[in-house]
Amino acid sequence: MALINPPAWMQAGSYPARTDRLALTALISYPGFGVDEATPMRIRQGVKPSYQNYQLKVRPSPTPNMTVIVSAGFAYVDQHDAGGQGTYICVNDSDVVLTVQPAGGAGQFRKDTVVASVYDGEYVGSSSEWRLEIIQGPYATSAGTTQRGTLPNNAQVLADINIGPNQTSISAGNISDLRNYSVAAGGIVPVSSSIAPNRLHPGQVLYLTDTDVLEVGTQAGPKRQLREYLRPSVSLQQSAPPFNQTGTYVDFTSAAWAPITVTVPPSGMVRVSVAANLENTNTSTSTCHATWRASGAISVGASSYNSVTAVGGRVAAGRTRLITGATPGQSLTITPQWNISSGSSTTATVSGGTLEVTPIP
C-alpha cells in the first residue's frame, strides 16, 4: 500500500472514482471486529438507521403472494472485489417489488436472500450498477438444513426468506430481518447484542436494540456499559391514614400518599426507600408500620424487609430495599401502605412519610 494521490477534491487534480469512494469511507464508522483490523480501509457497511428502522426493510405484499417489498432507503456497501477500493452509497427512493422464484415440491426447502448488491465493471464484469435482488438458495431436505446461495462479492444482506415445499405466498413469518446499520464516524450504532462488534475504538458507542443499553469502547480495549443516571421519583405523605383496621396492610389513598410508577431498566433492578415518623401508644407492644408493596413488573408484598416500625413508642426511621428480577421495560408501581396491630387514630400516628423510587441502570 502507498499514499493515494492526489487527495480528493484537489483543485486541478485528476483522480479515479475510487478516491471519492475513499473520501466517503473515511466518514463512515469503524467496523469493530477483529477480522477487519488487517484491512484498515474497511467500514461497517449497512443500512442508514431511521425512525423504527424502516429503511430498506423487506416486508410481504399486502395481499400475500410470491413477492416481497423493499422500502426506500440508503445502503453503504464496501468494495470487496479488490479490497480497499472504498464505499458505494446506494439509494432507493421508493418501494421496490421483488419476485420470489416458485417453491420446490414435496420435501424441498429453501433459503433465499434479499441483498443490496453492487456490480462495478472497473473490477469485475461489464455491469456498473447496484441492484436490489433475491439470491436463490439451494434446496434442502428440511428447514433446519437450508443454506444461502452464493452472494455477490459486494453485497449487504437485508433479509432471508424461508420457503417450504409447494409454498405459494410469502408472509411476515417467512422473512428474517438481517439488516446491519451503519452511521457516520462518531455516531451511535444501533445493533442487537447477539451480533454487536466487540473491538470498538475508544469512545465508539453502540445502542443495543434488544436490551436498551448503551456500550462504549475503552482505551484499554474491552467495551463497557455506559453509566446512566436515572432520576429518582419521590412521593410525600399528605395526610394521615384513618387507622380503622388492625392486623392488616392497607394502601394509603392516592390523596393521602400517592403511589409511584416507574419503568424498569434493563438491569431489572429498582431501589425503594421509605421513611416516616411513627407512633402507637395503645399498649407497650402495639406496633405501627409504614411500608409499601410493588405491582406490575414484579409483585412484592409488605414485609419486615421493606417496613419501618414503631413498637409502643415513637420512631423516626427509614429503610431501603433493592428490588431485583423485575421485567425490564415494564411498569412497576410502588404503593405506600400502613398497618397497626391495635389501637386507632387516637393512639397511632404516621406522619412525614417519604417514598423514593430509583431505577438502577
Stockholm file with secondary structure:
# STOCKHOLM 1.0

chainA/1-361         MALINPPAWMQAGSYPARTDRLALTALISYPGFGVDEATPMRIRQGVKPSYQNYQLKVRPSPTPNMTVIVSAGFAYVDQHDAGGQGTYICVNDSDVVLTVQPAGGAGQFRKDTVVASVYDGEYVGSSSEWRLEIIQGPYATSAGTTQRGTLPNNAQVLADINIGPNQTSISAGNISDLRNYSVAAGGIVPVSSSIAPNRLHPGQVLYLTDTDVLEVGTQAGPKRQLREYLRPSVSLQQSAPPFNQTGTYVDFTSAAWAPITVTVPPSGMVRVSVAANLENTNTSTSTCHATWRASGAISVGASSYNSVTAVGGRVAAGRTRLITGATPGQSLTITPQWNISSGSSTTATVSGGTLEVTPIP
#=GR chainA/1-361 SS CCCCSSCTTCTTCCCCHHHHHHHHHTTBCCCCCGGGTTSTTCCCCEECCCGGGCTTCEEECSSCSSEEEECCEEEEEECCSSSSSCEEEEEECSCEEEECCCCCSTTCBEEEEEEEEEECTTTSSSCCEEEEEEECCCCBSSGGGCCCCCCCSSEEEEEEEEECTTCCCCCGGGEEECCCBCCBTTSCEEECGGGCCSSCCTTCEEEETTTTEEEEECTTSCEEECCCCCCCEEEECCSCCCCCCCSSCEECCTTTSCCEEEECCTTCEEEEEEEEEEEECSSTTCEEEEEEEEEESSCBCCCTTSCEEEESSEEEEEEEEEECSCCTTSEEEEEEEEEESSCCTTTEEEEEEEEEEEEEC
#=GC SS_cons         CCCCSSCTTCTTCCCCHHHHHHHHHTTBCCCCCGGGTTSTTCCCCEECCCGGGCTTCEEECSSCSSEEEECCEEEEEECCSSSSSCEEEEEECSCEEEECCCCCSTTCBEEEEEEEEEECTTTSSSCCEEEEEEECCCCBSSGGGCCCCCCCSSEEEEEEEEECTTCCCCCGGGEEECCCBCCBTTSCEEECGGGCCSSCCTTCEEEETTTTEEEEECTTSCEEECCCCCCCEEEECCSCCCCCCCSSCEECCTTTSCCEEEECCTTCEEEEEEEEEEEECSSTTCEEEEEEEEEESSCBCCCTTSCEEEESSEEEEEEEEEECSCCTTSEEEEEEEEEESSCCTTTEEEEEEEEEEEEEC
//
